[in-house]
Amino acid sequence: MNERLGKVVMAEGNLFRTPSFKGETIAETALECVFGYIDGAEDRGSISLVCRKWYVVDRFTRRQLTVSCCYTVSPSRLTQRFPALQTLKIKGKPRATMFHLVPDNWGGYAGPWIFEISVNCKCLHSLYLRRMIVTDDDLSVLAEERGHMMQTLRLDRCSGFSTAGLHVITKSCRWIQIR
């Protein structure tokens, strides 16, 4: 067998691979550089499962994330796992709401997400909310806490806010692009 790949050892009827590098590890700086070139969400998820060290490196190098349903993960867990997010996309109500198959007051409230993002996502500059209920108070909190950083706010098929909420955003966020 090739020495670079290590040796396969049989113990108690099970095969084990022993590494040939004997404790040598890849420097975290090198891993961060490599992780910077991996953009796909599935690829990022896969490499973060390789070992605990790669999981930690993914935690601090992940810059963008999509939450397909706002009820699959809690906002606090997301900000603990990825504190350096720059772009966050959150989808609220299921697609069936567009066809009036789900009641309007079913859920998809952006308030808990916006509060958590405002407090704990210090690098966030782009937020995309889809099919969520966003109130004027939510927009005020976002403008007050993240206004100096916010560059893009996209409210796609969202409800619950008025022009007063948009006014607060445009007044407080100097570089904002609302789409």
C-alpha positions as CSV (number, residue, x, y, z in Angstrom):
1,M,0.0,0.0,0.0
2,N,1.1,3.6,-0.7
3,E,2.9,5.0,2.4
4,R,1.3,8.5,1.9
5,L,-2.2,7.1,2.5
6,G,-1.2,5.3,5.7
7,K,-1.4,1.6,6.6
8,V,-4.5,-0.4,7.0
9,V,-4.5,-2.4,10.2
10,M,-6.8,-5.2,11.2
11,A,-7.7,-5.4,14.8
12,E,-10.5,-7.6,16.3
13,G,-11.9,-8.3,12.9
14,N,-12.2,-4.5,12.0
15,L,-10.1,-2.6,9.5
16,F,-8.6,0.7,10.7
17,R,-6.5,3.2,8.8
18,T,-3.6,4.7,10.6
19,P,-2.4,8.1,9.3
20,S,1.1,8.2,7.9
21,F,1.7,11.8,8.9
22,K,1.8,10.9,12.7
23,G,0.3,14.0,14.3
24,E,1.1,16.6,11.7
25,T,-1.9,18.9,11.1
26,I,-2.9,21.5,8.6
27,A,-2.5,25.0,10.0
28,E,-5.7,26.8,10.7
29,T,-4.6,29.7,8.6
30,A,-4.2,27.4,5.6
31,L,-7.6,25.8,6.3
32,E,-9.2,29.3,6.4
33,C,-7.7,30.1,3.0
34,V,-9.0,26.9,1.5
35,F,-12.5,27.3,3.0
36,G,-12.7,30.8,1.5
37,Y,-12.8,29.2,-1.9
38,I,-15.7,26.9,-1.1
39,D,-18.9,28.7,-1.7
40,G,-21.5,26.0,-2.1
41,A,-23.7,25.4,0.9
42,E,-23.7,21.6,0.5
43,D,-19.9,21.5,0.1
44,R,-19.5,23.7,3.2
45,G,-21.8,21.4,5.1
46,S,-19.9,18.3,4.0
47,I,-16.4,19.6,4.9
48,S,-17.5,20.8,8.3
49,L,-18.4,17.2,9.1
50,V,-14.9,15.9,8.4
51,C,-13.6,16.6,11.9
52,R,-14.1,18.9,14.9
53,K,-11.3,21.3,13.8
54,W,-12.9,21.8,10.3
55,Y,-16.2,22.3,12.0
56,V,-14.7,25.2,14.0
57,V,-13.0,26.7,11.0
58,D,-16.3,26.6,9.1
59,R,-17.9,28.4,12.0
60,F,-15.7,31.4,11.7
61,T,-15.3,31.5,7.9
62,R,-18.9,31.0,6.8
63,R,-20.0,34.4,5.3
64,Q,-23.4,33.6,3.8
65,L,-26.2,31.3,4.8
66,T,-29.7,30.4,3.7
67,V,-32.3,29.3,6.2
68,S,-35.0,27.5,4.1
69,C,-37.6,27.6,6.8
70,C,-37.4,30.0,9.8
71,Y,-38.7,27.2,12.1
72,T,-35.9,24.7,11.4
73,V,-33.3,26.4,13.6
74,S,-33.6,28.9,16.4
75,P,-32.1,32.4,15.8
76,S,-29.8,32.1,18.8
77,R,-28.4,28.8,17.7
78,L,-27.7,30.2,14.3
79,T,-25.8,33.2,15.6
80,Q,-23.8,31.0,18.0
81,R,-22.9,28.6,15.2
82,F,-22.0,31.3,12.6
83,P,-21.0,34.6,14.4
84,A,-19.3,36.1,11.3
85,L,-22.1,36.0,8.8
86,Q,-22.2,38.8,6.3
87,T,-25.2,37.7,4.2
88,L,-28.3,36.0,5.6
89,K,-31.3,34.7,3.7
90,I,-34.3,33.6,5.7
91,K,-37.5,32.1,4.3
92,G,-40.6,32.2,6.5
93,K,-44.0,30.9,5.5
94,P,-44.2,27.9,3.2
95,R,-44.8,28.5,-0.5
96,A,-48.4,27.4,-0.1
97,T,-49.3,30.8,1.4
98,M,-48.9,32.3,-2.0
99,F,-51.9,30.2,-3.1
100,H,-53.9,31.1,0.1
101,L,-53.6,27.5,1.4
102,V,-52.2,28.7,4.7
103,P,-53.9,31.2,7.0
104,D,-52.4,34.7,7.0
105,N,-51.6,34.6,10.7
106,W,-49.9,31.2,10.5
107,G,-46.5,32.5,11.5
108,G,-43.3,33.5,9.8
109,Y,-42.6,36.4,12.2
110,A,-39.3,38.1,11.6
111,G,-39.2,39.8,15.1
112,P,-37.1,37.1,16.9
113,W,-34.7,36.8,13.9
114,I,-34.2,40.6,13.6
115,F,-33.6,41.0,17.3
116,E,-31.0,38.2,17.4
117,I,-29.3,39.4,14.2
118,S,-29.2,43.0,15.6
119,V,-27.5,41.9,18.7
120,N,-25.2,39.1,17.6
121,C,-24.4,39.4,13.9
122,K,-21.7,42.1,14.0
123,C,-20.6,41.6,10.4
124,L,-24.0,41.3,8.7
125,H,-24.5,43.7,5.9
126,S,-27.0,42.0,3.7
127,L,-30.4,40.6,4.8
128,Y,-33.0,38.8,2.6
129,L,-36.4,38.0,4.1
130,R,-39.0,36.1,2.1
131,R,-42.6,35.4,3.0
132,M,-42.3,36.8,6.6
133,I,-44.2,39.2,8.7
134,V,-42.0,42.2,9.3
135,T,-43.3,45.0,11.5
136,D,-42.3,48.6,11.6
137,D,-40.8,48.0,15.1
138,D,-38.7,45.2,13.6
139,L,-37.3,47.6,11.0
140,S,-36.6,50.2,13.7
141,V,-34.6,47.7,15.7
142,L,-32.7,46.7,12.6
143,A,-32.0,50.3,11.7
144,E,-30.9,51.2,15.2
145,E,-28.5,48.3,15.8
146,R,-27.2,47.4,12.3
147,G,-27.9,50.6,10.4
148,H,-24.3,51.6,10.1
149,M,-23.4,48.3,8.4
150,M,-26.6,47.4,6.4
151,Q,-26.1,47.6,2.7
152,T,-28.9,45.4,1.3
153,L,-32.3,44.7,2.6
154,R,-34.6,42.6,0.5
155,L,-38.2,42.1,1.6
156,D,-39.6,39.6,-0.8
157,R,-43.4,38.8,-0.4
158,C,-43.2,40.1,3.2
159,S,-46.1,41.9,5.0
160,G,-46.8,43.8,8.1
161,F,-44.7,46.9,7.6
162,S,-45.6,50.4,6.3
163,T,-43.8,53.3,4.6
164,A,-43.0,54.6,8.1
165,G,-40.9,51.5,8.7
166,L,-39.2,51.9,5.4
167,H,-38.5,55.6,6.2
168,V,-36.7,54.6,9.4
169,I,-34.5,52.2,7.4
170,T,-33.7,54.7,4.6
171,K,-33.0,57.4,7.2
172,S,-30.7,55.3,9.4
173,C,-28.9,53.1,6.8
174,R,-26.8,55.3,4.7
175,W,-25.7,52.7,2.2
176,I,-28.9,50.7,2.0
177,Q,-30.3,49.2,-1.2
178,I,-33.9,48.1,-0.7
179,R,-35.1,45.5,-3.3
